[in-house]
Amino acid sequence: MWGNYTCGPGAGGIGGMMGWFGFGLGWIFTLVFWALVIWGIYTLIKWANEQGKLKTGEGGGAMRILKERYAKGEISKEQFEQMKKDLI
């Protein structure tokens, strides 16, 4: 009575319908999981790239301010070049 468990399609034992139901949804959850992993890696790389630009002054405001000061005549060309080297 308790020892006769047959599994498979149409079987009346444990795993008959639940086995197929679990298989059907399992691949969807697997796809969602890997999509989230790939999205997380992409977001992390994008964030790290943006942080790198801010450190080098390419995307930050320091270079813009330096160019404005040079354009206004507040600093000389030599000072501009030296400060530019310091930022980069």
Secondary structure, 3 states (H helix, E strand, C coil): CCCCCCCCCCCCCCCHHHHHHHHHHHHHHHHHHHHHHHHHHHHHHHHHHHHHHHHHCCCCHHHHHHHHHHHHCCCCHHHHHHHHHHHC
